[in-house]
Amino acid sequence: MPTSIQSSSKVIEQIKLCSSLSDAANLASSCTACGLSKSRTNVVFSRGNPKAKLMIIGEGPGRNEDETGLPFVGRAGQLLDKILGSVDIDREKDVYICNIVKCRPPENRVPTEAERNSCKPFLDFQIEKVKPKLILLAGATAVGAILQTKSPISKIRGQWFDWPNGAKVMPIFHPSYLLRNDTNKVGSPKWLMWQDIKEVRKALDALS
């Protein structure tokens, strides 16, 4: 199998040669299809259980993720773990976590459309191989890229949408947004997130 990608036009062609998530992760590790490859420390492909029924898709790696090569390990990741744990969802056993883009955008800026498009074949491959029953879209970038909508998360969070592969997709607030709005009062983003994760727990239980 090829060991690197030199241009975005070859991403789809080369990922078709991958037979497993490990193959795709190895391919991503040497990807230079967009400019994000020039400043990254590590490619951040995924963490968690590839057989999980629940997938969480975020925007892209931050500084801590870039350093470790794992998604959601900084303060936002710690908060995500706390949210999941509140309804007995184990981050390693019950969830597969990845991002729209696999390399950190400089200064944590929003990834461009070209960058998102370069990484999309990797994300499509992850969804195809994991076959999640439930997908949570954390933040506006993930929502826009997957659902192709400009509706604000405040209007559509907590709602289930149908995905072509039969999965149910729910937009949720990104944990980093919750850190900037750190209050648990009724109606606050953090309070709403706790209501949403209860619905996710119910949906998981219904799959059992």
C-alpha positions as CSV (number, residue, x, y, z in Angstrom):
1,M,0.0,0.0,0.0
2,P,1.3,3.6,-0.6
3,T,3.0,5.2,2.3
4,S,2.3,8.9,1.6
5,I,-0.1,11.2,-0.1
6,Q,1.4,14.1,-2.0
7,S,-1.7,15.9,-3.2
8,S,-5.4,16.0,-2.3
9,S,-6.4,14.7,-5.7
10,K,-4.8,11.3,-4.7
11,V,-6.4,11.0,-1.2
12,I,-9.5,9.0,-2.4
13,E,-7.4,6.9,-4.8
14,Q,-5.0,5.8,-2.1
15,I,-7.4,5.3,0.7
16,K,-9.3,2.8,-1.5
17,L,-6.2,0.6,-1.0
18,C,-6.7,0.6,2.7
19,S,-8.4,-2.5,4.2
20,S,-8.4,-1.4,7.8
21,L,-8.5,1.6,10.1
22,S,-4.9,0.9,11.0
23,D,-4.0,1.1,7.3
24,A,-5.8,4.4,7.0
25,A,-4.1,5.7,10.2
26,N,-0.7,4.8,8.7
27,L,-1.5,6.5,5.5
28,A,-2.7,9.6,7.3
29,S,0.5,9.8,9.3
30,S,2.4,10.7,6.2
31,C,-0.3,12.7,4.4
32,T,0.8,16.0,2.9
33,A,-2.4,16.7,1.0
34,C,-3.0,20.1,2.6
35,G,-1.0,22.8,4.3
36,L,-1.8,21.6,7.8
37,S,0.9,18.9,7.4
38,K,3.6,21.6,7.4
39,S,3.0,22.7,11.0
40,R,1.8,19.5,12.7
41,T,3.7,17.6,15.4
42,N,1.5,14.5,15.1
43,V,-1.5,13.3,13.0
44,V,-4.4,12.9,15.3
45,F,-6.4,10.0,13.8
46,S,-8.6,8.6,16.6
47,R,-9.0,7.1,20.0
48,G,-11.4,4.6,21.5
49,N,-13.1,1.4,20.4
50,P,-13.5,0.9,16.6
51,K,-16.4,-1.5,17.4
52,A,-18.3,1.1,19.4
53,K,-21.9,1.9,18.7
54,L,-21.2,5.6,19.4
55,M,-18.9,7.9,17.5
56,I,-18.0,11.4,18.4
57,I,-16.7,13.7,15.7
58,G,-15.0,17.0,16.6
59,E,-13.5,19.8,14.7
60,G,-9.8,19.3,14.8
61,P,-6.8,18.8,17.1
62,G,-5.7,21.4,19.6
63,R,-2.2,21.9,21.1
64,N,-2.5,18.9,23.5
65,E,-3.8,16.7,20.8
66,D,-1.1,17.7,18.4
67,E,1.5,16.8,21.0
68,T,0.0,13.4,22.0
69,G,-1.5,12.3,18.7
70,L,-4.8,11.6,20.5
71,P,-8.1,13.5,20.1
72,F,-9.8,15.3,23.1
73,V,-7.1,15.0,25.7
74,G,-6.8,18.6,26.8
75,R,-9.2,20.5,29.1
76,A,-12.0,20.1,26.6
77,G,-11.3,16.4,26.4
78,Q,-11.3,16.1,30.2
79,L,-14.7,17.8,30.3
80,L,-16.0,15.4,27.6
81,D,-14.8,12.5,29.6
82,K,-16.7,13.9,32.6
83,I,-19.9,14.4,30.6
84,L,-19.7,10.8,29.2
85,G,-18.9,9.4,32.6
86,S,-22.0,11.1,34.1
87,V,-24.1,8.5,32.2
88,D,-21.7,5.6,32.4
89,I,-20.2,5.9,29.0
90,D,-16.6,4.8,29.0
91,R,-14.4,6.8,26.6
92,E,-12.2,3.9,25.6
93,K,-14.8,1.0,25.6
94,D,-18.0,2.7,24.5
95,V,-16.9,5.4,22.1
96,Y,-14.8,6.0,18.9
97,I,-13.6,9.5,18.7
98,C,-12.2,11.4,15.7
99,N,-12.1,14.8,14.1
100,I,-13.1,16.5,10.8
101,V,-9.4,17.2,10.2
102,K,-6.5,15.1,11.5
103,C,-3.9,17.9,11.9
104,R,-4.0,20.9,14.1
105,P,-4.9,24.2,12.3
106,P,-2.4,26.9,13.4
107,E,-3.5,28.9,16.5
108,N,-6.5,26.5,16.6
109,R,-8.3,28.4,13.9
110,V,-11.3,26.9,12.1
111,P,-10.1,24.5,9.3
112,T,-10.7,25.8,5.8
113,E,-13.0,24.1,3.3
114,A,-10.0,22.9,1.3
115,E,-8.5,21.4,4.5
116,R,-11.8,19.7,5.4
117,N,-12.2,18.3,1.9
118,S,-8.6,16.9,2.0
119,C,-9.4,15.0,5.1
120,K,-13.0,14.0,4.3
121,P,-12.0,10.6,2.7
122,F,-10.3,9.6,6.0
123,L,-13.5,10.5,7.9
124,D,-15.7,8.7,5.4
125,F,-13.5,5.7,5.8
126,Q,-13.7,5.8,9.6
127,I,-17.5,6.0,9.5
128,E,-17.7,3.2,7.0
129,K,-15.4,0.9,9.0
130,V,-16.7,1.7,12.5
131,K,-20.4,1.6,11.4
132,P,-21.6,3.5,14.4
133,K,-25.3,3.5,15.3
134,L,-25.1,6.9,16.9
135,I,-22.9,9.9,15.9
136,L,-22.4,13.0,18.0
137,L,-21.2,16.1,16.1
138,A,-19.3,18.3,18.6
139,G,-19.3,21.9,17.5
140,A,-20.3,24.0,14.5
141,T,-17.5,22.8,12.1
142,A,-18.5,19.1,12.6
143,V,-22.2,20.0,12.2
144,G,-21.6,22.0,9.0
145,A,-19.4,19.4,7.4
146,I,-21.6,16.4,8.2
147,L,-25.1,17.8,8.0
148,Q,-24.4,20.4,5.4
149,T,-26.4,23.0,7.4
150,K,-25.7,26.5,8.6
151,S,-28.3,26.2,11.4
152,P,-26.8,27.3,14.7
153,I,-26.2,24.5,17.2
154,S,-28.3,26.4,19.7
155,K,-31.3,25.6,17.4
156,I,-30.6,22.0,16.5
157,R,-28.6,20.5,19.4
158,G,-30.1,17.5,21.1
159,Q,-32.1,16.5,18.0
160,W,-31.5,13.3,16.2
161,F,-31.1,13.4,12.4
162,D,-31.0,10.4,10.0
163,W,-27.7,9.6,8.4
164,P,-27.5,7.6,5.0
165,N,-25.9,4.6,6.6
166,G,-28.8,4.2,9.0
167,A,-27.1,5.9,12.0
168,K,-28.7,8.7,14.0
169,V,-26.8,11.9,14.2
170,M,-27.0,14.5,17.0
171,P,-25.4,17.9,17.1
172,I,-23.9,18.8,20.6
173,F,-22.0,21.8,22.0
174,H,-18.3,21.4,21.7
175,P,-16.7,21.0,25.2
176,S,-14.4,24.0,24.6
177,Y,-17.5,26.1,24.2
178,L,-18.8,24.8,27.5
179,L,-15.5,25.8,29.1
180,R,-16.1,29.3,28.0
181,N,-19.6,29.2,29.4
182,D,-18.9,27.6,32.7
183,T,-22.2,27.7,34.5
184,N,-24.6,24.9,35.3
185,K,-27.7,27.1,35.8
186,V,-30.9,25.8,34.1
187,G,-31.0,26.6,30.4
188,S,-27.2,27.3,30.2
189,P,-25.2,25.5,27.5
190,K,-23.6,23.2,30.1
191,W,-27.0,22.3,31.6
192,L,-28.4,21.6,28.1
193,M,-25.4,19.4,27.3
194,W,-26.2,17.3,30.4
195,Q,-29.7,16.9,29.1
196,D,-28.5,15.8,25.7
197,I,-26.1,13.2,27.0
198,K,-29.0,11.7,28.9
199,E,-30.8,11.3,25.6
200,V,-27.7,9.6,24.2
201,R,-27.7,7.2,27.1
202,K,-31.3,6.3,26.4
203,A,-30.6,5.8,22.7
204,L,-27.6,3.5,23.5
205,D,-29.7,1.5,25.9
206,A,-32.4,1.1,23.3
207,L,-29.8,-0.5,21.0
208,S,-28.9,-3.2,23.6
